Amino acid sequence: MQLMAGLQSLVPFHKLTQWLCYSLLQVLKKANIIIEGEQLLTALPEYRNGGLLVDTGLLTLKADLVQQGLAAYRANALLPGQPAVEVIPLFSPDSDVIVEWRACTVAIIDSLVPLINKSLGYLEIML
């Protein structure tokens, strides 16, 4: 089966687009559609994966960004109905900090995949 012209060159980076792609892979395979380059798909650039890297200390904020994020959190906590339970740096989803965090998440997890695959005894896929 051939893809419509131009679609074969699309590479999803948007988290929800990637979730959709990953969700459709199994269905498409069951329909006997050949999927090429599946091993080239990246990790999801989402907060759970990025949070793991932050929680383990692999990724940290620069001191000035911590202060900027904490100031944004304090301002947000003053808004009616906002929780003020945990003090964490706050950034908008389109801020450079979040975009860089997502890009670093993908890069780090993708660099860990060969090591994890090797430790699990999976075949190494050469790119």
PARO-512074 format. One record per residue (C-alpha): residue number from 1; residue in three letters; chain; x, y, z. Coordinates in steps of 0.2 Angstrom, whole numbers, plus 2048, in hexadecimal, padded with zeros to 3 digits. Each point is the difference from the previous one (the first is absolute). Layout:
N
+-----+---------+--------+-----+-----+-----+
! num ! residuo ! cadena !   x !   y !   z !
+-----+---------+--------+-----+-----+-----+
! NUM !     ALA !      A !   X !   Y !   Z !
...
+-----+---------+--------+-----+-----+-----+
This chain:
127
+-----+---------+--------+-----+-----+-----+
! num ! residuo ! cadena !   x !   y !   z !
+-----+---------+--------+-----+-----+-----+
!   1 !     MET !      A ! 800 ! 800 ! 800 !
!   2 !     GLN !      A ! 807 ! 811 ! 7FB !
!   3 !     LEU !      A ! 7FD ! 80F ! 80B !
!   4 !     MET !      A ! 7F9 ! 810 ! 7F8 !
!   5 !     ALA !      A ! 80E ! 80B ! 7F8 !
!   6 !     GLY !      A ! 80A ! 809 ! 80D !
!   7 !     LEU !      A ! 7F9 ! 7F7 ! 80F !
!   8 !     GLN !      A ! 80F ! 7F4 ! 800 !
!   9 !     SER !      A ! 80B ! 80F ! 805 !
!  10 !     LEU !      A ! 7F7 ! 805 ! 810 !
!  11 !     VAL !      A ! 808 ! 7FE ! 810 !
!  12 !     PRO !      A ! 7F5 ! 803 ! 80F !
!  13 !     PHE !      A ! 807 ! 80A ! 80F !
!  14 !     HIS !      A ! 7F0 ! 806 ! 808 !
!  15 !     LYS !      A ! 7FC ! 7F5 ! 80E !
!  16 !     LEU !      A ! 7EE ! 7FD ! 7FC !
!  17 !     THR !      A ! 805 ! 7FC ! 7EE !
!  18 !     GLN !      A ! 80C ! 7F4 ! 806 !
!  19 !     TRP !      A ! 7F4 ! 7F7 ! 80B !
!  20 !     LEU !      A ! 7F4 ! 7FF ! 7F1 !
!  21 !     CYS !      A ! 80E ! 7F8 ! 7F5 !
!  22 !     TYR !      A ! 805 ! 7F4 ! 80E !
!  23 !     SER !      A ! 7EE ! 7FB ! 803 !
!  24 !     LEU !      A ! 7FD ! 7FD ! 7ED !
!  25 !     LEU !      A ! 810 ! 7F6 ! 7FE !
!  26 !     GLN !      A ! 7F9 ! 7F0 ! 807 !
!  27 !     VAL !      A ! 7EF ! 802 ! 7F7 !
!  28 !     LEU !      A ! 809 ! 803 ! 7EF !
!  29 !     LYS !      A ! 80B ! 7F1 ! 803 !
!  30 !     LYS !      A ! 7F1 ! 7F5 ! 803 !
!  31 !     ALA !      A ! 7F9 ! 806 ! 7F0 !
!  32 !     ASN !      A ! 810 ! 7FA ! 7F7 !
!  33 !     ILE !      A ! 806 ! 811 ! 7FC !
!  34 !     ILE !      A ! 813 ! 801 ! 800 !
!  35 !     ILE !      A ! 807 ! 80C ! 80B !
!  36 !     GLU !      A ! 812 ! 806 ! 7FC !
!  37 !     GLY !      A ! 80C ! 809 ! 80C !
!  38 !     GLU !      A ! 7F6 ! 7FC ! 80F !
!  39 !     GLN !      A ! 811 ! 7FF ! 80A !
!  40 !     LEU !      A ! 803 ! 812 ! 7FB !
!  41 !     LEU !      A ! 7F1 ! 807 ! 80A !
!  42 !     THR !      A ! 805 ! 80A ! 80F !
!  43 !     ALA !      A ! 7FB ! 800 ! 812 !
!  44 !     LEU !      A ! 7F1 ! 80A ! 805 !
!  45 !     PRO !      A ! 805 ! 812 ! 805 !
!  46 !     GLU !      A ! 7F4 ! 800 ! 80E !
!  47 !     TYR !      A ! 800 ! 805 ! 813 !
!  48 !     ARG !      A ! 800 ! 7EE ! 806 !
!  49 !     ASN !      A ! 810 ! 7FC ! 7F7 !
!  50 !     GLY !      A ! 808 ! 811 ! 803 !
!  51 !     GLY !      A ! 7FA ! 7FF ! 812 !
!  52 !     LEU !      A ! 80A ! 7F0 ! 802 !
!  53 !     LEU !      A ! 810 ! 809 ! 7FA !
!  54 !     VAL !      A ! 7FD ! 80E ! 80C !
!  55 !     ASP !      A ! 7FC ! 7F5 ! 80F !
!  56 !     THR !      A ! 810 ! 7F6 ! 7FD !
!  57 !     GLY !      A ! 80A ! 810 ! 7FF !
!  58 !     LEU !      A ! 805 ! 7FD ! 7EE !
!  59 !     LEU !      A ! 7F8 ! 810 ! 7FB !
!  60 !     THR !      A ! 800 ! 810 ! 80A !
!  61 !     LEU !      A ! 7FB ! 812 ! 7FE !
!  62 !     LYS !      A ! 80D ! 80E ! 801 !
!  63 !     ALA !      A ! 7FE ! 80A ! 810 !
!  64 !     ASP !      A ! 7F9 ! 80F ! 7F7 !
!  65 !     LEU !      A ! 7F3 ! 7F6 ! 7F8 !
!  66 !     VAL !      A ! 7FB ! 7F8 ! 810 !
!  67 !     GLN !      A ! 7FD ! 811 ! 807 !
!  68 !     GLN !      A ! 7F6 ! 805 ! 7F1 !
!  69 !     GLY !      A ! 7F6 ! 7F1 ! 801 !
!  70 !     LEU !      A ! 7FC ! 802 ! 813 !
!  71 !     ALA !      A ! 7FB ! 812 ! 7FD !
!  72 !     ALA !      A ! 7F4 ! 7FA ! 7F3 !
!  73 !     TYR !      A ! 7F9 ! 7F2 ! 80C !
!  74 !     ARG !      A ! 7FE ! 80D ! 80E !
!  75 !     ALA !      A ! 7F6 ! 80B ! 7F4 !
!  76 !     ASN !      A ! 7F5 ! 7F2 ! 7FA !
!  77 !     ALA !      A ! 7FD ! 7F9 ! 812 !
!  78 !     LEU !      A ! 7F8 ! 811 ! 804 !
!  79 !     LEU !      A ! 7F3 ! 7FE ! 7F2 !
!  80 !     PRO !      A ! 7EF ! 7FA ! 807 !
!  81 !     GLY !      A ! 7FD ! 7ED ! 7FF !
!  82 !     GLN !      A ! 813 ! 7FC ! 7FE !
!  83 !     PRO !      A ! 808 ! 7F4 ! 80B !
!  84 !     ALA !      A ! 80E ! 806 ! 80B !
!  85 !     VAL !      A ! 806 ! 7EF ! 807 !
!  86 !     GLU !      A ! 811 ! 7FD ! 7F8 !
!  87 !     VAL !      A ! 80C ! 80D ! 7FB !
!  88 !     ILE !      A ! 807 ! 7FC ! 7EF !
!  89 !     PRO !      A ! 807 ! 80B ! 7F2 !
!  90 !     LEU !      A ! 7F2 ! 804 ! 7F4 !
!  91 !     PHE !      A ! 802 ! 803 ! 7ED !
!  92 !     SER !      A ! 7F4 ! 802 ! 7F2 !
!  93 !     PRO !      A ! 800 ! 7F1 ! 7F4 !
!  94 !     ASP !      A ! 807 ! 80B ! 7F2 !
!  95 !     SER !      A ! 80E ! 807 ! 80A !
!  96 !     ASP !      A ! 812 ! 7FD ! 7FA !
!  97 !     VAL !      A ! 803 ! 7F7 ! 810 !
!  98 !     ILE !      A ! 7F3 ! 7F3 ! 7FD !
!  99 !     VAL !      A ! 804 ! 7FE ! 7ED !
! 100 !     GLU !      A ! 812 ! 7FD ! 805 !
! 101 !     TRP !      A ! 7FB ! 7F4 ! 80E !
! 102 !     ARG !      A ! 7F6 ! 7F6 ! 7F3 !
! 103 !     ALA !      A ! 80E ! 800 ! 7F4 !
! 104 !     CYS !      A ! 80D ! 7FA ! 80D !
! 105 !     THR !      A ! 7F3 ! 7F3 ! 806 !
! 106 !     VAL !      A ! 7FF ! 7F8 ! 7EE !
! 107 !     ALA !      A ! 813 ! 801 ! 7FE !
! 108 !     ILE !      A ! 805 ! 7F8 ! 811 !
! 109 !     ILE !      A ! 7F3 ! 7F2 ! 7FF !
! 110 !     ASP !      A ! 805 ! 7FD ! 7EE !
! 111 !     SER !      A ! 812 ! 7FF ! 805 !
! 112 !     LEU !      A ! 7FB ! 7F4 ! 80E !
! 113 !     VAL !      A ! 7F6 ! 7F4 ! 7F5 !
! 114 !     PRO !      A ! 80F ! 7F6 ! 7F9 !
! 115 !     LEU !      A ! 807 ! 7FE ! 811 !
! 116 !     ILE !      A ! 7EF ! 7FA ! 807 !
! 117 !     ASN !      A ! 7FD ! 7F4 ! 7F1 !
! 118 !     LYS !      A ! 812 ! 7F9 ! 802 !
! 119 !     SER !      A ! 7FD ! 7FC ! 812 !
! 120 !     LEU !      A ! 7EF ! 7F8 ! 7FC !
! 121 !     GLY !      A ! 808 ! 7F6 ! 7F2 !
! 122 !     TYR !      A ! 7F7 ! 808 ! 7F2 !
! 123 !     LEU !      A ! 809 ! 801 ! 7EF !
! 124 !     GLU !      A ! 809 ! 810 ! 7FD !
! 125 !     ILE !      A ! 7F9 ! 80A ! 7F2 !
! 126 !     MET !      A ! 80C ! 80A ! 7F6 !
! 127 !     LEU !      A ! 7FA ! 810 ! 7F9 !
+-----+---------+--------+-----+-----+-----+
